[in-house]
Amino acid sequence: MPFVPPSVWQRMQPNGRGAVTARLWTDPHAEVHYSVEVKPNAIALTIPDANVTLKGVSGTATVTGSKVTLAGTRAELAGGTVTAD
């Protein structure tokens, strides 16, 4: 599993609950790979650098190596809805 530097948590501050699925596997060369899937359940996500808090965050974020994939991601901000796919 990758180490997440403290600077990441200074820039993104999640608050709430969700589901996490972690997968580890080796390839034919015995190299270890991983995938982490996070499904927040209407959490709040504060981004201090932008001085905003997204509310009701839901969807799926999958991290595989250095790649992050978002699917069906939604949040409320300033009376509107923000989506990312």
VENCORFEN-V202457 format. One record per residue. N is the residue number from 1. RES is the residue in one small letter. SS is DSSP state (alpha for helix, beta for strand, coil for the rest). BURIAL is 1 if it has 16 or more other C-alpha atoms within 10 Angstrom, else 0. D_LAST is the distance of its C-alpha to the last C-alpha in Angstrom with 1 decimal. Layout:
BEGIN
{{N RES SS BURIAL D_LAST} {N RES SS BURIAL D_LAST}}
END
This chain:
BEGIN
{{1 m coil 0 24.4} {2 p coil 0 23.5} {3 f coil 0 25.2} {4 v coil 0 23.1} {5 p coil 0 25.3} {6 p alpha 0 26.4} {7 s alpha 0 25.1} {8 v alpha 0 21.5} {9 w alpha 0 22.6} {10 q alpha 0 24.4} {11 r alpha 0 21.2} {12 m coil 0 18.9} {13 q beta 0 20.8} {14 p beta 1 19.2} {15 n beta 0 21.5} {16 g coil 0 21.3} {17 r coil 0 20.9} {18 g beta 0 18.5} {19 a beta 0 18.7} {20 v beta 0 18.7} {21 t beta 0 19.3} {22 a beta 0 20.8} {23 r beta 0 21.9} {24 l beta 0 24.6} {25 w beta 0 26.2} {26 t beta 0 28.6} {27 d coil 0 28.8} {28 p coil 0 32.1} {29 h coil 0 33.0} {30 a coil 0 32.8} {31 e coil 0 29.9} {32 v beta 0 27.7} {33 h beta 0 23.9} {34 y beta 0 21.5} {35 s beta 1 18.1} {36 v beta 1 17.1} {37 e beta 1 14.6} {38 v beta 1 14.3} {39 k beta 1 13.7} {40 p beta 1 14.8} {41 n beta 0 16.8} {42 a beta 1 16.7} {43 i beta 1 17.7} {44 a beta 1 18.5} {45 l beta 1 17.1} {46 t beta 1 19.6} {47 i beta 1 19.2} {48 p alpha 0 22.9} {49 d alpha 0 22.6} {50 a alpha 0 20.9} {51 n coil 0 23.0} {52 v beta 0 20.3} {53 t beta 1 19.3} {54 l beta 1 16.1} {55 k beta 1 17.3} {56 g beta 1 16.1} {57 v beta 1 13.1} {58 s beta 1 11.7} {59 g beta 1 9.0} {60 t beta 1 9.2} {61 a beta 1 9.6} {62 t beta 1 11.5} {63 v beta 1 14.1} {64 t beta 0 16.2} {65 g coil 0 18.8} {66 s coil 0 17.5} {67 k beta 0 14.0} {68 v beta 0 11.1} {69 t beta 0 7.9} {70 l beta 1 5.2} {71 a beta 0 4.6} {72 g beta 0 5.5} {73 t beta 1 6.2} {74 r beta 1 8.9} {75 a beta 1 12.1} {76 e beta 1 15.2} {77 l beta 0 16.8} {78 a coil 0 20.0} {79 g coil 0 20.3} {80 g beta 0 16.9} {81 t beta 0 13.3} {82 v beta 0 10.5} {83 t beta 0 6.8} {84 a beta 0 3.8} {85 d coil 0 0.0}}
END
